[in-house]
Amino acid sequence: AAPASPVTAAVTGPRLTHLTGYAGLSHPLLQVDGWTSTEAEAEALADAIRTALAPYRGQAAGVAVQGIWQEDERDSYEPPESGEEIGVYRTSHDVRLWHDE
């Protein structure tokens, strides 16, 4: 069975610095992945992820978010590994999150 969707993982976590030290701003790259059992579901999930992560600025979970931008998107099909399984469709989105620390 396909895993629950979507799943988010931090890929990188750089912090902004300047000549006098740390600037108090971070801009990690996040990867948001989702798996579905049909191509149509994967397309709908990709649309939902894009909509949810549309450029945003404001407060989120008590953190000042300066901006969220999608940098890349990929779709793929993962075939079954055995005759008893079904293949899954995957949508993967790279998202840059700028926030105060």
Buried (B, 14 or more C-beta within 10 A) or exposed (E): EBEEBBEBEEEEEEEEEEEEEEEEBBBBBBBBBBBBEEEEBBBBBBEBBBEEBEEEEEEEEEEBBBEBBBEEBEBEEEEEEEEEEEEBBBBBBBBBBBBEE
